[in-house]
Amino acid sequence: VCMIDLLGRAGQLDEAEELINNMSFGPSAAAWMNLLGACRIHGDVERGTCAAEHVFELDPGNAAAFVLLSNIYAAAGKWDDVANVRRAMKDRDVKKQPGHSCIEVKNKIHKFLVGDASHSQKEEIYA
């Protein structure tokens, strides 16, 4: 999986895909996710679509694959495909985890979620 990531980041998508296809034990969802991420970086819509389909087959609830595929389509201006991916997420009840940040203040860890206003000191935080 690490080699797929390295090859993909270097733009050697053909080699990365060949490595996946020649795995003796069968590629994992993680292998395909690495290729999908590389396709996002390098704008390879066709290969990204193929990689995402493999991820969906191996790990149907993988929200990150849906988001990456949607981002690939958006970067290519394929807005109908973006809408289809988002609809598929909704139809399959796949939810993206909200972003969060953690900070430590006086030996206490505080976690903040995107859009969350339940923190006990929200008035001071968002002032």
C-alpha positions in Angstrom: 0.0 0.0 0.0 2.9 2.4 0.8 4.4 1.8 -2.7 1.0 2.6 -4.3 0.9 5.8 -2.3 4.5 6.8 -3.3 4.0 6.0 -6.9 0.6 7.8 -7.0 2.0 11.0 -5.3 4.8 11.0 -7.9 2.3 10.9 -10.7 3.1 7.4 -11.8 -0.5 6.3 -11.8 0.0 3.6 -14.4 2.6 1.9 -12.3 0.5 2.3 -9.1 -2.5 0.7 -10.8 -0.3 -2.1 -12.2 1.0 -2.9 -8.8 -2.6 -3.1 -7.4 -3.7 -5.4 -10.3 -0.7 -7.7 -9.7 -1.1 -8.2 -6.0 -1.0 -11.9 -5.3 -3.4 -11.6 -2.3 -5.9 -9.3 -3.9 -6.0 -5.5 -3.4 -7.6 -4.0 -0.3 -9.8 -1.0 -0.1 -6.8 0.9 1.3 -4.8 0.1 -1.8 -7.6 1.5 -4.0 -8.1 4.5 -1.7 -4.4 5.4 -2.2 -4.9 5.3 -6.0 -8.1 7.3 -5.7 -6.3 10.0 -3.7 -3.5 10.1 -6.3 -6.2 10.5 -9.0 -7.6 13.4 -7.1 -4.1 15.1 -6.9 -3.4 14.5 -10.6 -6.9 15.0 -12.0 -7.3 11.5 -13.5 -11.1 11.3 -13.7 -11.4 8.0 -15.5 -9.0 6.1 -13.3 -10.4 7.8 -10.2 -13.9 6.6 -11.1 -12.6 3.0 -11.5 -10.7 3.1 -8.2 -13.7 4.5 -6.4 -15.9 1.6 -7.8 -13.4 -0.9 -6.4 -13.5 0.9 -3.0 -17.3 0.9 -3.0 -17.3 -2.8 -3.7 -14.9 -3.6 -0.9 -16.0 -1.0 1.6 -19.5 0.3 0.7 -19.7 2.7 3.7 -16.4 4.4 3.1 -17.4 8.1 3.1 -13.9 9.3 2.2 -14.1 7.5 -1.2 -17.4 9.3 -2.0 -15.9 12.6 -1.0 -12.7 12.1 -3.0 -14.7 11.0 -6.1 -17.0 14.0 -5.7 -13.9 16.3 -5.5 -12.4 14.7 -8.6 -15.6 15.4 -10.5 -15.9 19.0 -9.1 -12.3 19.8 -10.2 -13.1 18.6 -13.7 -16.3 20.6 -13.8 -18.5 17.5 -14.0 -21.3 18.9 -11.8 -23.9 16.3 -12.8 -21.5 13.6 -11.6 -20.9 15.5 -8.3 -24.6 15.5 -7.7 -24.9 11.8 -8.5 -22.1 10.9 -6.0 -23.8 13.0 -3.3 -27.1 11.4 -4.1 -25.6 8.0 -3.9 -24.2 8.8 -0.4 -27.6 9.9 0.7 -29.3 6.8 -0.8 -26.8 4.5 0.9 -27.0 6.5 4.2 -23.2 7.1 4.1 -22.3 10.1 6.3 -19.0 12.0 6.3 -17.6 12.5 9.8 -17.5 16.2 10.7 -14.2 17.9 10.9 -12.8 18.5 14.4 -9.9 20.1 16.3 -8.5 19.3 19.7 -6.5 21.7 21.9 -5.1 21.2 25.4 -5.5 24.1 27.9 -4.4 23.7 31.5 -4.0 19.9 31.1 -7.6 19.5 29.8 -8.3 18.5 26.2 -11.1 20.4 24.4 -12.5 19.0 21.2 -14.4 21.2 18.7 -16.6 19.8 16.0 -17.6 21.8 12.9 -20.9 23.4 13.5 -21.0 22.3 17.2 -22.2 24.9 19.7 -22.5 22.6 22.7 -19.2 23.5 24.4 -19.7 24.8 27.9 -17.7 27.9 27.1 -19.2 28.6 23.7 -19.9 32.2 24.5 -16.2 33.0 25.1 -15.0 30.8 22.3 -17.2 32.3 19.5 -17.2 35.9 20.7 
